[in-house]
Amino acid sequence: MYEYNFGGLEEEFSQYHNSKYVVLPVPYDKTSTWGQGAEKGPLAILEASANMELYDIETRTQAYKKGVFTSEPIITDKNPEFLFEMVLEKARNFIKDEKFLITIGGNHCVPIGSCKAYSEKYPKLSVLQIDAHSDMRDSYQDNKFSHACAMARMSEWAKPVMVGIRSMDASEIESVKGKDVFYASYIRKNPTWIKEAVNALTEDVYITIDLDGFDPSIMSATGTPEPGGLYWYETLELFEEVAKTKNIVGFDVVELCPNEFSNPSNFMAAKLIYKIMSFIEYYKKMNV
């Protein structure tokens, strides 16, 4: 059990039975292929979150009052297929209990099971991907559940809408044809990209966030930092529009690789989670 819960919350707001949100840490990094350390990401996020102010200025909300339970982490050194089944089972149980699941990794193979569980409840689910890489290899290093295959698997169950992409292998070109892909280069030239991306989503949306989708100037602690990524406020504008017009059912944040200099990145990852929660609470209230 980790020392920290998300937000550093008092018991009143962090018990399972009365919490809307569940944070599931999965410190898994078995398939990473360059920068190592994503297994340290969940703890770094939880530790940073304990130092956040819990009043959100833009939405004037205190989302934590809906309750945020931090689950015991899923820890395994087995292969990604085994991890997939572990996460899938946990996610199914949380969804059955009508919890809103936030999965934190770990590398991008971690939330494949979470997305699968949500697709079983929402048959017309779309998945909004924030990422530098398309992750559309059908298999990588003889592994169909590698981080490099995350979207290939998720797109089998949900409609993908891919944002911030700026790196892929030639073998993935056919896989992304016909998909809604908002390349980083397109985003820089088209001020209407947020509206276009949101319009491409179905009503029910799962969000998967690989932190290397952000520009390394604001998010350096990732295993594969790619230049030309997204910035803070434009990404928040996207998430706010999704929360305003769609039904966000769950999300994940993965690929934080903390180090001794990474406190700003750790804090940004924690703050990003809380901002999405704040948008959800604000627009749920507005639409009641």
VOROKE-676263 format. One line per field, with one value per residue (C-alpha): residue number from 1; z, x, y; residue in three letters. Coordinates in Angstrom, 1 decimal. Example, Ala and Ser with C-alpha at 12.3 -4.5 7.8 and 13.67 -1.06 7.14 Angstrom:
2
nr	1,2
z	7.8,7.1
x	12.3,13.7
y	-4.5,-1.1
rest	ALA,SER
This chain:
288
nr	1,2,3,4,5,6,7,8,9,10,11,12,13,14,15,16,17,18,19,20,21,22,23,24,25,26,27,28,29,30,31,32,33,34,35,36,37,38,39,40,41,42,43,44,45,46,47,48,49,50,51,52,53,54,55,56,57,58,59,60,61,62,63,64,65,66,67,68,69,70,71,72,73,74,75,76,77,78,79,80,81,82,83,84,85,86,87,88,89,90,91,92,93,94,95,96,97,98,99,100,101,102,103,104,105,106,107,108,109,110,111,112,113,114,115,116,117,118,119,120,121,122,123,124,125,126,127,128,129,130,131,132,133,134,135,136,137,138,139,140,141,142,143,144,145,146,147,148,149,150,151,152,153,154,155,156,157,158,159,160,161,162,163,164,165,166,167,168,169,170,171,172,173,174,175,176,177,178,179,180,181,182,183,184,185,186,187,188,189,190,191,192,193,194,195,196,197,198,199,200,201,202,203,204,205,206,207,208,209,210,211,212,213,214,215,216,217,218,219,220,221,222,223,224,225,226,227,228,229,230,231,232,233,234,235,236,237,238,239,240,241,242,243,244,245,246,247,248,249,250,251,252,253,254,255,256,257,258,259,260,261,262,263,264,265,266,267,268,269,270,271,272,273,274,275,276,277,278,279,280,281,282,283,284,285,286,287,288
z	0.0,-0.9,1.8,-0.2,-1.4,-4.3,-3.1,0.3,1.4,4.9,5.6,5.1,1.4,0.6,1.6,-1.0,-0.1,-0.4,-3.2,-6.8,-8.1,-7.8,-8.6,-9.6,-9.6,-11.8,-11.5,-14.6,-17.0,-18.4,-22.1,-22.2,-25.0,-24.3,-21.2,-18.2,-15.0,-15.7,-12.8,-10.5,-12.1,-9.9,-6.6,-8.0,-9.1,-5.7,-3.8,-6.0,-5.7,-1.9,-2.5,-4.8,-3.8,-4.1,-5.1,-8.8,-9.9,-13.4,-12.5,-8.9,-7.8,-5.2,-7.0,-4.2,-2.1,-4.4,-2.8,-4.3,-3.2,-4.0,-4.6,-3.7,-6.7,-9.1,-9.0,-11.2,-13.1,-15.4,-19.1,-20.4,-21.3,-17.7,-16.6,-19.1,-17.4,-13.9,-14.9,-16.7,-13.7,-11.4,-13.7,-14.2,-10.5,-10.0,-12.9,-11.5,-8.2,-10.3,-9.7,-12.1,-12.7,-13.2,-14.0,-13.5,-14.9,-15.7,-19.4,-22.0,-21.9,-18.4,-19.3,-22.2,-19.7,-18.4,-21.9,-22.6,-19.4,-20.3,-23.8,-22.4,-20.6,-23.4,-26.8,-28.8,-26.9,-28.4,-27.1,-27.1,-27.3,-26.3,-27.5,-29.4,-31.0,-32.8,-30.8,-33.7,-34.2,-34.2,-32.4,-31.2,-30.2,-30.5,-28.0,-28.9,-25.6,-25.7,-25.1,-28.8,-29.4,-26.9,-29.5,-31.8,-29.0,-27.8,-31.4,-31.5,-28.9,-29.3,-32.0,-31.8,-32.1,-31.9,-30.9,-30.9,-33.0,-34.5,-34.6,-36.0,-37.8,-41.5,-40.6,-38.9,-41.9,-43.1,-39.5,-39.2,-42.6,-42.2,-38.6,-37.0,-36.5,-35.5,-36.1,-34.2,-37.5,-38.4,-34.9,-35.4,-38.6,-37.9,-35.2,-35.4,-34.5,-31.1,-32.5,-35.2,-32.7,-30.4,-33.2,-34.2,-30.8,-29.9,-26.9,-24.5,-24.3,-22.6,-22.5,-22.6,-21.9,-22.7,-21.2,-24.1,-26.0,-24.3,-25.5,-23.7,-22.7,-20.2,-19.7,-19.8,-17.6,-20.2,-21.7,-25.3,-25.3,-28.8,-29.9,-31.1,-28.7,-27.0,-24.4,-21.1,-21.9,-25.4,-23.9,-21.1,-23.7,-25.5,-22.3,-21.2,-24.5,-24.2,-20.7,-21.8,-24.7,-24.2,-21.4,-20.1,-18.6,-17.4,-18.2,-17.6,-17.3,-18.1,-19.1,-16.4,-15.8,-12.6,-11.7,-9.1,-11.2,-12.3,-9.6,-12.2,-14.4,-11.5,-10.3,-13.8,-14.2,-10.8,-11.7,-15.1,-13.4,-11.0,-13.8,-15.7,-12.6,-12.1,-15.6,-15.2,-11.9,-13.2,-16.4,-14.7,-12.4,-15.3,-17.2,-14.3
x	0.0,1.3,1.9,0.0,-3.6,-4.5,-4.9,-3.6,-7.2,-8.6,-10.5,-13.8,-13.1,-11.0,-13.1,-14.3,-17.9,-18.6,-16.2,-17.2,-13.7,-11.2,-7.5,-5.9,-2.0,-0.3,3.5,4.4,7.2,8.1,7.7,9.3,12.0,14.1,13.8,13.0,11.3,7.6,7.0,7.8,5.2,2.2,3.9,5.3,1.9,0.3,3.1,2.8,-1.0,-0.8,0.7,-2.0,-4.5,-7.9,-10.0,-10.0,-10.0,-11.4,-14.4,-14.8,-15.2,-13.7,-14.0,-12.4,-15.6,-17.2,-14.7,-11.5,-10.5,-6.9,-6.8,-4.0,-1.7,-1.6,2.0,3.3,6.4,4.5,3.9,1.6,-1.2,-1.3,-1.4,-4.2,-6.3,-5.5,-6.4,-9.5,-10.8,-10.2,-11.8,-14.9,-15.4,-15.0,-17.4,-19.9,-19.8,-20.5,-17.1,-15.4,-12.0,-8.7,-5.8,-2.3,0.8,3.2,3.7,0.9,0.1,-1.3,-4.8,-5.6,-7.7,-9.4,-10.5,-11.8,-13.9,-15.5,-16.2,-18.2,-20.5,-20.6,-20.9,-20.5,-17.4,-14.8,-11.3,-9.6,-5.8,-3.3,0.1,3.3,3.1,0.3,0.8,-0.9,1.5,-0.5,2.4,5.8,8.7,6.3,3.9,0.4,-0.1,3.1,2.9,3.5,0.3,-2.0,-4.2,-4.2,-5.9,-8.2,-9.3,-10.7,-13.2,-13.7,-13.5,-10.1,-9.6,-5.9,-4.4,-0.8,0.7,4.1,5.9,5.1,6.7,6.1,4.3,1.6,0.6,-2.1,-3.4,-4.2,-5.8,-9.4,-8.9,-9.5,-5.8,-5.0,-1.2,0.8,1.7,-2.0,-2.9,-0.3,-1.9,-5.6,-7.3,-10.5,-8.8,-10.4,-13.9,-13.0,-11.6,-14.6,-17.0,-15.3,-16.0,-19.1,-21.2,-19.4,-15.6,-12.7,-9.5,-6.1,-3.2,0.4,2.3,4.7,1.9,2.9,5.9,9.1,9.5,6.6,6.8,10.3,9.9,8.8,10.6,10.4,10.1,9.2,9.5,6.5,3.9,0.9,0.9,-1.0,-3.9,-4.7,-4.9,-7.2,-9.3,-9.8,-10.7,-13.1,-14.9,-15.1,-16.5,-19.0,-20.4,-19.7,-19.9,-16.4,-16.7,-13.1,-9.5,-5.9,-2.5,0.6,4.3,5.6,9.2,10.2,13.8,15.5,14.7,11.2,9.0,7.4,6.5,5.2,3.1,1.8,0.6,-1.3,-2.7,-3.9,-5.9,-7.5,-8.3,-10.2,-12.1,-12.9,-14.2,-16.4,-17.9,-18.5,-20.3,-22.2,-23.6,-24.3,-26.2,-28.4
y	0.0,3.4,6.0,8.6,8.7,11.0,14.5,13.7,13.5,13.1,9.8,11.6,12.0,8.9,5.9,3.5,3.3,7.0,7.9,8.7,8.4,5.5,6.0,2.7,2.8,0.2,0.6,-1.5,-0.9,-4.3,-3.5,0.0,0.2,3.3,5.5,3.3,4.3,4.5,2.0,4.9,7.1,6.3,6.9,10.2,11.3,10.4,12.2,15.3,15.3,15.6,19.1,20.5,23.1,21.4,24.4,24.8,28.4,28.1,25.9,27.1,23.5,21.2,17.9,15.9,16.4,13.8,11.3,9.9,6.4,5.3,1.6,-0.7,-0.9,-3.8,-5.1,-7.9,-8.8,-11.1,-10.5,-7.8,-10.3,-11.3,-7.6,-6.9,-9.6,-8.2,-4.6,-5.8,-7.7,-4.8,-2.3,-4.4,-4.6,-0.8,-0.2,-2.7,-0.6,2.5,4.1,6.4,4.8,6.8,4.4,5.7,4.0,2.7,2.5,2.6,-1.1,-0.5,0.9,-1.5,-3.5,-0.3,0.7,-2.9,-2.9,0.4,-0.8,-3.6,-1.1,1.4,-0.4,2.8,4.0,6.3,6.6,10.0,9.4,12.1,10.8,11.5,8.1,6.3,3.1,1.2,-1.7,-4.9,-6.6,-5.4,-7.6,-10.6,-9.0,-7.8,-6.0,-3.9,-0.2,0.2,-1.7,0.1,1.9,-1.1,-3.0,-0.2,0.5,-3.1,-2.1,1.7,4.4,6.0,9.8,10.4,13.8,15.1,12.3,13.1,9.8,6.4,3.4,2.9,-0.3,1.7,3.8,1.3,1.0,4.7,5.1,6.1,7.0,10.4,11.4,15.0,15.2,17.7,19.5,19.8,21.2,24.0,25.1,24.7,26.8,24.7,21.4,21.1,21.4,18.9,16.4,16.7,16.3,13.0,11.5,9.5,10.4,8.2,8.9,7.2,9.3,7.8,10.2,9.3,12.2,12.3,13.8,17.0,19.1,18.2,21.8,21.3,17.5,16.3,13.2,10.7,7.7,9.1,12.9,14.0,17.7,19.6,18.4,19.9,22.6,23.0,25.4,24.1,20.6,21.8,23.6,20.2,18.4,21.1,20.9,17.1,17.4,20.1,18.2,14.5,11.9,11.1,7.7,7.1,8.0,7.2,9.0,7.0,7.2,9.5,8.6,10.5,11.4,13.6,16.7,15.9,17.5,19.9,17.0,14.9,17.8,18.5,14.9,15.1,18.5,17.2,14.5,16.9,19.4,16.7,15.8,19.4,19.8,16.7,18.0,21.5,20.4,17.7,20.4,22.7,20.1,18.9
rest	MET,TYR,GLU,TYR,ASN,PHE,GLY,GLY,LEU,GLU,GLU,GLU,PHE,SER,GLN,TYR,HIS,ASN,SER,LYS,TYR,VAL,VAL,LEU,PRO,VAL,PRO,TYR,ASP,LYS,THR,SER,THR,TRP,GLY,GLN,GLY,ALA,GLU,LYS,GLY,PRO,LEU,ALA,ILE,LEU,GLU,ALA,SER,ALA,ASN,MET,GLU,LEU,TYR,ASP,ILE,GLU,THR,ARG,THR,GLN,ALA,TYR,LYS,LYS,GLY,VAL,PHE,THR,SER,GLU,PRO,ILE,ILE,THR,ASP,LYS,ASN,PRO,GLU,PHE,LEU,PHE,GLU,MET,VAL,LEU,GLU,LYS,ALA,ARG,ASN,PHE,ILE,LYS,ASP,GLU,LYS,PHE,LEU,ILE,THR,ILE,GLY,GLY,ASN,HIS,CYS,VAL,PRO,ILE,GLY,SER,CYS,LYS,ALA,TYR,SER,GLU,LYS,TYR,PRO,LYS,LEU,SER,VAL,LEU,GLN,ILE,ASP,ALA,HIS,SER,ASP,MET,ARG,ASP,SER,TYR,GLN,ASP,ASN,LYS,PHE,SER,HIS,ALA,CYS,ALA,MET,ALA,ARG,MET,SER,GLU,TRP,ALA,LYS,PRO,VAL,MET,VAL,GLY,ILE,ARG,SER,MET,ASP,ALA,SER,GLU,ILE,GLU,SER,VAL,LYS,GLY,LYS,ASP,VAL,PHE,TYR,ALA,SER,TYR,ILE,ARG,LYS,ASN,PRO,THR,TRP,ILE,LYS,GLU,ALA,VAL,ASN,ALA,LEU,THR,GLU,ASP,VAL,TYR,ILE,THR,ILE,ASP,LEU,ASP,GLY,PHE,ASP,PRO,SER,ILE,MET,SER,ALA,THR,GLY,THR,PRO,GLU,PRO,GLY,GLY,LEU,TYR,TRP,TYR,GLU,THR,LEU,GLU,LEU,PHE,GLU,GLU,VAL,ALA,LYS,THR,LYS,ASN,ILE,VAL,GLY,PHE,ASP,VAL,VAL,GLU,LEU,CYS,PRO,ASN,GLU,PHE,SER,ASN,PRO,SER,ASN,PHE,MET,ALA,ALA,LYS,LEU,ILE,TYR,LYS,ILE,MET,SER,PHE,ILE,GLU,TYR,TYR,LYS,LYS,MET,ASN,VAL
